[in-house]
């Protein structure tokens, strides 16, 4: 993009051209780096004194923008002493974008974690608490420990909230200057605090001062001043369709258990498009009049005599939804006899999360597992509503630009693309399309062998646990040594990713499992051409595709990528059966099952339509939340405690 084009662009009516903003940040970054270099000969005591002065200024009302150059310079020197790392010019530019309330788009491997230290420390000097939100507990604990060494040099305290923490531990973690954690943990803490306080919003600032209350009954969060979101697109966009819900256990009656079991077998006697209608895109099932009659006339266990007909219809629809729309090793895995939901955006297990309104129990019945207790909602909040509570919000990710309009509309956040430290030399090969999965996998294996012989490392992306297993079986048949990284091996994923850049290493990964951990190339692999990424399907969003191919060619390293698609891909499951059959009839594969390149556009069109649908769903969810919040505020009720009961 040339200078004239850049100067003509503005970001969401800010009135400042993108080129001019980047030029200003670059100029400021050079000044800050020079300032940091002047601190190299200062003693630790002198740096501590400067940090105390910085904290005093921030808390006495001096504008943070005014003290930013000195604060950033001080933090750069603290990073060097604690970690042996100095910030690059582009990292300081990204830090300025985050401080100004932007989503900084920085490519994979550009050092986003170190970049975030600068604005986080500056905001933390104010003393109101800073929340750093990461993708999972592992990254939260890792970053809190590593970056905590930098904050300690500045006289700032660091905490981390993970799933196993008790209320008293959470209270202590949130009381620190900087707290790391996941969106779900912080969201659930927000809801638990609301439950503790009750519907009286006047208790929001209540703390354990001059009271007799125990720590377990006290709110653990002290406020919502500033949140810095790592992997912002994943958390603020992809996870926004799934509300955070705190449930209360409701013991299953014998009749209800019998109903779930009966529905599992009863649905086999119903016919699609005659007895029920199934919408693949919405994952919904509706009984027709004919279906209702069939269900009514079916023989049933005596226990079901106590259950009304409408409830039976609803459970049949849930059983059909579980059977048709939710697949094992794609949407969930079975872990120690329990259904564990798999996040479709990250491929990670979502421990502790359950589907609502009987769907979770319907899936358990489908898999012939013991039925867990049903859950009723005690409190509920969406990701969108949660982060709109913060006084200041910003973030960073490798893929934000495509979602810039949604970031602006929902969170009032601008997106700024930060240049790479070194030129990106990633290369891509033309996308190949095959008539079925078997033909596609054969082509993938042939490609893998070529790259391994050439001394490269290969990362293969799959959309689900099921797909990763299927490809792994093919690899074993060909005696290809490989490692599978998916939702079943969450604990080891960071270590597996670290090793994925070694010579002849083949790694199969679901979606972005291992996101947040750099793939470090051996010198041998770097000389041979770097990491080669093979995407075995297009995902539901272009951003997820970009995240995958962004794992190669980091920090000026060489690297390459290629997509392999087929008419069996999950993306095509959103199509109506008749449309898919028409697709297959028009296919004219060659001797190895490959289709012409013109088919690529069909996949791109499907992906675009699915993205639009997801945007619409999130827009509808946001509107519903706003309407409910307004209605319950007018009635004097807490929308987060009461909304789930409507």
N, C-alpha and C positions, 0 to 999 in steps of 0.2 A: 504494500500500500504506500503510495507516494505522499509527500508532505502536504500537497494541496488537498488530497482526499481526506487526510487525517484532520487538517485544520477545519474542514467543512463539517466534521462530525461533532455533535454534542451528545452528552449523555443525559437523556431524560430531562431536557429543559434546564439543566444546571447553568446554562449560559456560558460555560467555560469549555472551549474546544478541547477534545481529547489530546491533541498534539500539545497544546499549550500547557495542559495540566501535567502531562508526562515530562515536558521540558522543565517545568517549575520543580517537580519532585526530583528530577535528576540533578538540577542545580543545587537544591537543598541537600540532597544525599551526599554530594561531594563536599559540601561545607561541613556536614555532620561527621563524615569520615575523617576529615582533617582535624576536627575538634577531638575526636576519639584518639587519634594518633598523638595528640598533645598531652594525653593523660597517661601515656605508657610509663612515664618515669615517676608518677605519683605513687606514694606508699598506700598500703591497704587502709591505713587509718585516715589518710587524706581522702580516699575515695568514699569511705564510710561517712566522713563529715559532709562531703558534697551531696551524698544521697540523703542525709538528714535535712540538709538545706532545701533539697528538691522537694522532699516530703512536706516540709513546713510551708513552702510557697504554694504547693498544690492545695493544701488544706486551709490556707489563709485566703483563698479566693483568687490567686493569680491565674490568669488564663492558661490552660494547658497548652494551647497553641503557641503561647509566648515562651514557655519553658521547654517545648518539644526538642529543639536542636540540642540543648545541653543534656536533657534527659536521655535522648537517644544515644548521644555520644558516650555518656556514662555507662549506659547499658551495653553498648558494643564492647567497651573495655572490660566490663564485668564478665561478658560472655567469653572473651579471650582468656581471661584469668581462670574462669571456672571450667571451660570446656576446650580451650585451645582453638576456638573458632572465632573468626572475624566476619562481620557481615559484608556481603558484596554490595555494590552500588544499587543493583536492582532489588535486593532484599530490603534495603532502606527505603526505596521507592514504594515497595509493596506495603511496608510498615506505615508509611504516611497515608496511603490509600485506606488502610484499615482504621487508622486513627480518625480519619475524616468520615467514617461511617460507610465505607464502600465494601463490596465484595471484590477482593483482589484475585483475579485469575492469574495463577502462576503455574507453569508447567510442572509435571512430575519431575522430582529430583532437584528442583530449584531451591530447596531448603525452606519450605513454608513454616516448619515448626520453629526454626531459629528466627525467621522473620517476625512471627507473632510475639516473640519476647519483648520487642520494642514497644508496641502500643499497649500490650498488657501491663508492662511495668509502669508506663506513664499513667495509665488509668488507675492502677493500683495505688499510686502515691496519694490519691485523693482519700483513701481509707474507707470507701464504701463497699468494698468487695467486688472482685472481678470473677466471672465464671468463664472458663475455657471449656468449650463443648467439643468432644471428640467422638469418633465413630464407634468405639467399643471400650470396655473396661481395661483391656490390655494396653491400648494406646494412651488412655487417660493416666494409668499408673506409671507407664514408661516415661511419658512426657513430664509428668509432675515431678518424678524423681530426678530426671536429667536437667530440666529447665529450672527446677527448684534450686539447684546449685548456683545458677545465675542470680535468681531473685534474692537468695541469701546474702550475696555480696552487696546487694542494695538495701539490706535491712528489711526485706519483705518476706512474709511467711507464705508457705504453700501447702495446700491440702488436696486431697483426692477423695471423691465419693464413688465407691463401687458397691456392687450388689450386696456384699456380705456385711457392710458396715451397719452398726447398731445406731439407734437414735442419738445416744450420747456422743458417739464418734462423729456422726454427721453434724451435730451441733458444733463440735470443735472444728471440723473441716471447713464449714461455711463461715466460721468466725475468723478464719485466716484471710490474708490480703487477696490471695489468688486461689481459686478452687477449680480443679479439673474434674470432669465427669462426663457421662453420656447425656444426651437429650432425654432419654427415657428416665434415667435415675433422677435428674433434676426436675423433670416434669412430675414424676410420682411424688417427689418430696414436696413440690408445690401443692399437689392435691392433698397429700397427707396433712400438710400444715393447715389447709382450708378446713379439713375435717376436724382437726383439733380445735380450731378457733370457732367452728360452727358458722352459721350464716351471718353473724354480726360482723360486718366489715370494720366496725370501730375497733376490733381487737387486733387488726393487722399489725400494728407496731408493738403489740404487747410482748415484753421480754420477761425474763426471770429476775425482776427487780421488785423488791418489797412484796413478794408473793410467796405462797406456800407450795406452788405447783412443782411437780417432779419434772426431771429432764425429759422423761418419755412423753409428757403431755405438752411440752413446749414446742412451738414452731422451730424448725431447724434452720430455715433460711432467714437471713437478716434483711433481705431486700433484693432488688433487681436493677442494679445500676448499669453494668456493662457486661454483655455476653459476646465473646469472640468465638465464632463457629468455624471449626476446622471441617473440611469436606462439606462446605456449606450447601452445595447443590443436593447432596445425598440427604442431609438432615432437614433442610428447610423446604425442599421440593419433593423428593422421592418419598420421604417418611411422612409427609404432610397429609397423605390420604388415610393414615391409620391413627385414630385418636388414642390417647393414653387413657386407660380406664382402670380405676381401682374397683375391684369387685368384692362383694360380700358373698360368702359361701351359703348356698341354699341346699339343704340336704335333699337328695333325690328320693322320692317316694317309690315304693316297689312298683306301682302302676306305671310311673314314668319310665323307670328302667325297662320294664316289659315293653313299653311303647317303642322305645329306641330300638330294642332288639327286633321287635316285630316289623318295624318299618324297613329295617335292613333287608329283610327277605321279601317283604311285600312289593317293594319297588321293582323287583325283577319281573313282575307280572304286568307292568305298565309299559305302554308304547309311546315313544317320543312323537310329537306332533299330532298325536291322537288323544292320549290321556294327559299329556303335559307339554308345555313349551319351554325350551331351554335357550337362554341368551348367553352365548359364550363370552361375549365382551363384558357384560355386566355381572356374570357369574350368578344368575338368578334363574329360578325355576318356578313356574306357575301351573297349578293343576287346571285342566279344562273342566267343563261341565261333565263330559264323558268320564274323565279321570276321577272326579269326585264321586260319581255314581259307582264306578268300579271299586274304589276304596271303601265306600259305605257297605257294599254287598260282600266284601271279603270276610271270611271267617276270622275271628280274632280271639285272643286269650280272654278268659273271664275277667281278669284284672282290668282290662281296658273298658269295661262297662262303666267305670267311674269317671272316665275322661270324655269330655264333650267332643262332638264331631269336628268342630272348627279347629280344636287343638290337634286332633289326629291329622287333619289336612296339612296343618303347618309343619308337623313333624315329618310327614311324608315328603313335603317340599324340601325340608332341611336334609333328609336322607338322600334325596336325588341330587341336591347341590353338592353334598359331600362326595357322592359317587362320580358325578360328571365333571365337576369344576375343580376339585382338589386332588392332586396326585402326590403319592408318596415319593420322597426323594426329589420333589420339585417344590411343593408348597410346604411340606413338613417332613420330618424324619421321626423314626421311632427310637427313642433313647431310653434304655432301661425300662421298657414297658410303658413309656409315656409318649404322647404326641407332643413334639416340639416344633413350633412354627419356624419356618425358614424365611428370612427377609428376602423378597424378590429382587431388591436393588443391590444387596451386598452378598447374598449367598450365605449369610451367617445365621446361626441359630438364635432365636429370640427367647431365651430362657425366661420362664415366668409369665409369658404372654399367652392369652387364650382368646379364641374366637368367641363372640358373644351370641346370645339368643339361641342357645342349643346347638349351634353348628359344631363346636368343639366336641360335644358328646356324640353328635352324629358321625363325626370322623372316627372317634374312638370305637363306636359300634361297628362302623364299616371295617375297621382293622381287627375287630374281635378282641378288643382290650377292655380291661375293667373301666367302668364309667366313673369319671371324676365328678365331684359335686358341681352342680350348675352354679353360675355366678350371676348375681344381680349387680347392677352398677351403683356404687356409692358416690363416686366422683368421676368427672370426665373432663378432659381438655384436649384440644388439638395442638399440634406443633405450632400451627399458625398463631393461635391465640396465646400460647405460652410465651413465644419470643416477642410478641407485640407488647408484652408487659415491661420489657426492659427500657430504661431511659436512653441507653445507647446500645446499638447493635451493629456488628460488622462481621466479616468472615473472609475465608479464603478457600480456594479450591482450584483444581486444574481445568475444570469445565463449568463455566458460569455464563459465558456470553450468550449461548443459545436460549438461556432462561432469563435473560435480562429484563424482559418486559414483566414477567411474573414476579421477579425480585422487587421491582419497582412498585408494582400494583399492590402486592400483598404486604411487603415489609418496608416499603419506601427506601429501598437500598439501591444504590447505583452499582454498576459493574465496571471495573477498570481492568483492562488487560495489561499486565506488566511484562515488559520485554524479558527475554531469556538472558542469562549471564553470558552464555556462548551461543552462537548460531545453532539452530536445530538442523541436523543433517539426516533426519529420519526419512526413509524411502518406503513407498507403498507399491505393491504389485496389484494388477487388476483383480477385482472380485470374481470368483468362480461360482457357478450355480449348478447343482446336480439334481437329478430326478428323485433321488431318495437318500436316506441317511447312510445306507451301506456304501453306495457309490461315493458319497462325500468323504466318509471315513477312509476309504481306500486311497483317495487322492491326498488326504491329510497325511496319512502314514508315509506315502511316497515322498511327500514334500519334507516331512520331518527327517527321514533318512538322508535326504540330500543335504540338509543343513547340518546335521550331526557329523556326517563325513567331512564336511567343510570346516569343522572346528567351532561351529556356532553353539549357542545355547538357545533353547526353544521354550517359549511360554504359550500354552494353548488355553484359550478361554472358552468355557462352556456356560450355558445359561442356568443349569440346574445340577443337582447332585446326581440325578438319574442319568443325564447326558455324560457327566464325567465318568461314571461307572461304566457306561456302555463303551466309551472310547478307551478306557483303561483295559477292558477285556480284549479289545482289538490289539492294543499295544502288547499285551502279554502273549497273544497268539503269534505275534511277530518277533517275540523275544526282545522287545525294546524296553530297556530299564527306564523307569520313570517314577515320578512322585505325584500323588493326587492330593490336591489342596482344596478341601470343600468344607461345608458346614459341619461335617462330622469330626473334623480335626482342628477345631478352633484354637486349642491350646498351643499347638505346634506351628501355627500358620506363619508367624513372623520369622521363625528360624528357617522354615522351608523356603520362604520368599528370599531371604538373605542369600541362600545357596543357589538360587535359580540362575545366576549369571556365570556359573562355572562351565568349563568346556564339556560338550556332549550331554549337558543336563537337560532333561525333558521334564517340564512341570505342567500338570493339568490343573487349572484353577476355575472354580465357579465364580462367575461374574467378577467382582472385585475383592474376593477373599485375599487378605494380606495387604489391603490398601492401607497406606500410611507407613509402610516399611519399604525402604529402597532396595532395589535389586542391584547389587554391586557386581560389576563385571570383572572377571580375571583379565589380566593383560593379554593372555592368549586369545580369549574370546573377543576382546576389543580389536585386536589386530586382524582377526578373521572376519570382522564385520558386525560384531555386537550381538545383542539379543534380537531374535526374530519372534514376533508375536503372530500367532495364528488365531483368528476369531472364527469359531465354528458356527456362529449364528449372529444375526443382527438382534440387538436387544430391543426392549420396548421404548428405549430412548437413545437418541444419538449421543447424548452425553455419556451414557454408560459405555458405548462403543469407544468414544474418545478416551475415556478413563483407561480402558484396556490397552489400546494401542499406545497410549502415553507412557506405558511402562518401559518402552524401548527408547533408545536414543536420548537418554537424560544427560543433562550438563555437557552437551557437545559430543557425547559418545556416539559412535555409529549405531545404527539399528534399522530394522525394517518390520513390515507387517503385511498381512493379507487376510481377506475374508473368504471363507468357504461356506456356502449356503446350500440348502436343499428344500424340496417341497414337503419334507417331513418336519421342518423346523417349527419350534413353538410359536414363532411370530405368526404363522399361518393359521394357528388354532383359533384366532379371533374371527376368522372367516366363517360364513355359513357353509354347512356341508355341501350344498349345491354349488356354491362358488368354488370351493376347493376341488370338487370333482371336475368342474369346467376347466380349472387351472391344469389339472393332471391330463385331461384329454388333449389340451393344446400343446403339451410338452412333446418335444421331438429330440430325445437325447441321442448322443453319438455312441460309439462302441463302449466307452467307459462311463456312460451315464451322465455326461456333462451336457448342459443346455447352453444356448447362445447367450452372449453378454447382455442382450436386450432384456432378459429376465431380471436383471439387477434393479431396473427402474420400478418393477412391480413390488419388490421388497421394500424399496425406499418409500414408495407410496403408502404401503401398509404401515410402516413405521411412523410416517408423518401423521396418518389418521389416528393411530393409537396415542401418539403424543398429544394431539389435540383433544382426544377424549379424556386423557388423564388431567390435562389443564382444566377442562370443563368440570370434571368431578371435584377438583380442588377448589375451583371457583364457587361451585354450589355449596361445598362444605363450609367455606368461609362465609358465604351469605347466610347460611343456616345459623352458624355460630353467632354472627352479628345480630341477627333477628332475635335469637333466643336470649342473648345477653341483654339486649335492650328490653325485652319483655319481662325478664326476671328482675332486672334492676328496678323497673317501674313497680313491680310487686314487692320490692324490698327483700328479694331472695338472692342467695348466692348462685349465680348461673352454673358454677362448676360443681356444686353439690346437688343441685336440683335438676339440671338439664337432662340428665340421663334417665330420669323417671318419667319424662313426658312421652 
